[in-house]
């Protein structure tokens, strides 16, 4: 099994949680909510690019909105391979933590 980096795992999970609303800023905000750590916007785009290159996510550019300024939103969705990878990580994590008492 090819392992993902922790940030790639976190990003896949954020995209899964956001569903149809997974675009750059929303993904960063979800990651911040889940990790409790402030992330710079640029910090997620390198890993998102790798996830796309590896076939785990696909992108779609949103239709322009008249009142929206700047670049159009790029939405991310998990591919079937990305979903399988996320499921494999979930199973792996459950197995690794099985039988471990609370770490305090």
N, C-alpha and C positions, 0 to 999 in steps of 0.2 A: 504494500500500500504506500503510495506517495503521500507524504505528510504535507499539510499546509502550514504556513507560518501562523502564529496566533492571530495577527491582525487580519490575515485572509479568512480565517475561521470566523472571527468577529464580524467581518464585513458580510460574509455569506449569510450569517445568522441575522444581521440587521436587514439585509435585503429581503430575506424570507419574512421577517416580522412586518416590514413595511408594505409588502405586496405591491399593488399597482402604484404606490406613492414613493417608490425607491428612486430618488434622484440625489445628486451630490449633497446638498445641504441637509436634506431629511436623513440621509444615511449617516452623515457626521453627527447630527443631533441624536440619532438613535444610539450610535456608538458611545457618545458622551453619557447618555442616560444609562446605558447598560454597564459601562465601565467606571463611571464616576470620575472620569479623567477628561479634561478639556483637550480637544484635538484641533490642530490647525487644519483648515480646509485642504490645503495641499497635501497633507499627510495621508489622505485616503486615496488619492488619485493614482499613485504608483501601484499600490496593491490592487486597486480596481482594474487597472490596465492589465496586470498579470493574470488576474482571474478571467478577464475577457480573452486574453491571448491563449490561455490554457483551456478555454471552452467551458468554463464553469458559469459564466454569466454572459448574457447578450445585452446589447444596448439598442435603444430606439430614441430618436430625437423627437421631442415634442413639437407639435404644430405651434407656430408663433402665436402669441397672444398680443393683441393690439396694445395693451397697457404694460406689457412686460418689457423691461429694459435689459440690455445686455445680451449675452448669448442664450440661445434656446436651451431648455433643460434637456439633459440626457438621462433617460430612465433606464434602470438596470433590472433585469429579471434573471432568476436562476434558470439555467438550461437543465434538461433531464440529467446530464452528467453532474452538474453542480448540485442538484438536489440529492443525487446518490452520494456525492462526496460529503454533504452535510449530514446525511443519515449515517454514513460510516463513521464520521467523527463523533456523533452522538452515541453510537454503540460503543466505540472505543473508549470514550470518556466514562460511560457507565461501567464498563468492564474494569477500567483502571481503578475506579473509586469503590468498586464492590468490596464489601467487607472491611473497609477502612473506617475506623471510628473517627468522630469529629476531631479535626486538627485544631487544637487550642493552645 
